[in-house]
Amino acid sequence: MLAVVSLALIAILPRVSGHSAFWHPSMFGFNVTDKTFPYDNRPVAPIKNMNFTEWWFHNHLDFPPNDGDIFELPAGKPATAQIACNKGATDFFASADGGDIREPNNMNDPCPNSPTTAYHTNGFDDLKGCSLAIAYKNDARAVQPEDFTVFSVNHTCVWTRFTDFQVPARMPPCPEGGCICAFFWIHSPLSGGEENYMNGFKCNVTGSTSNSAVAKSKLPRRCGSDLPNQKLQDVPANCTYGAKQPFYWFNNELNNMFEGTFSPPVYNDLYNFADGAQDDIFIDSYTQLPDPAPNAALPIVADIAANLPMPSININITSPLSQSAPYGVDDDNSTTTSASSSGSSSYIAKPVMSDSHVTANIHLRRRMNRSRLDIHRRNKRNIVW
């Protein structure tokens, strides 16, 4: 009798799948279900060991969004995405197979009624980040892998359903009809097998005040400290600076990353992806940008801070860098702020930095990132799970 009751309860519970996807009506494959393809090709399904046409845009190019459905990217502000393991866990539940499965006591849960391992993390400290990339073309079929440039990264993805992606203030306007964007995520190797995630969508930059084009994107390089692989020190000169491509990994064709099964490429400091807007992706971001190598000269940032309407950082830094040093190489705000007694901030245009300042600011930016993560850790204790 107990077995019969248990089976009945299972039958009426909403089905929650694992993994995660970017959900918005602007996406390709928004209404794809597990019945659409002869294999499970829902937006949340992982991408691995596939040929190019199968993994590129998740093979959803034949399922475009409706005219007028577009995801807005406000220049200099956050764009809030919904990332979840089931469309029913988002505000778009009306078109989900199982209806509304959101958790009333935690509407920010990306995977209701499931452990964190359902979205491939053993806990907050096991998050590896995700990214949004943009191609300045209005036809998705014309976009090639090298056309995408990562413009925003969130290091705590995919911990919450509502996920902010900071948009660089200097993003130029899209062509008529908008741009093509994509969500990319590769999770920790400690919670699940080797997998990629990609969801394409139509996007448009709003409030643009800049005509500085995005530079041609380059391959990211593994340059941060890597304790699991016994690399204890950052190698800043070996990083790729400026515009970077997303990771294409562990498929049969057109990979640009060839890391092993247990060392996946990830969107964080390990590959010089700062948390937040990627403010150095423009053609005029650097006055010198040497090719990366372990002993290469470090890049020199252009003096563009005076023209940037950047938000303030509420972190009190008392080192010599805080008020008199040049701004960081890819610091989240790309400028130094000074606070007045009224709490407002003024912005100081700084001269081009020296190599020593670049190195110092890289470590400063990473300390600031860790500070933000510590804040997230404290805040998560107040979340009802």
Secondary structure, 3 states (H helix, E strand, C coil): CHHHHHHHHHHHCCCCCCCCEEECCCECCCCCCCCCCCCCCCCCCCECCCCHHHHHHHHCCCCCCCCCCCEEEECCCEEEEEEECCHHHCCCHHHCCCCCCCCCCCCCCCCCCCCHHHHCCCCHHHCCCEEEEEECCCCHHHCCHHHCEEEEEECCCCCCCEEEEECCCCCCCCCCCCEEEEEEECCCCCCCCCCEEEEEEEEEEECCCCCCCECCCECCCCCCCEHHHCECCCCHHHCCCCCECCCCECCCCCCCECCCCCCCCCCCHHHCCCCEECCCCECCCEEECCCCCCCCCCCEECCCHHHCCCCCCCCCCCCCCCCCCCCCCCCCCCCEEEECCCCCEEEECCCCCCHHHHHHHHHHHHHHHHHHHHHHHHHHCCCCC
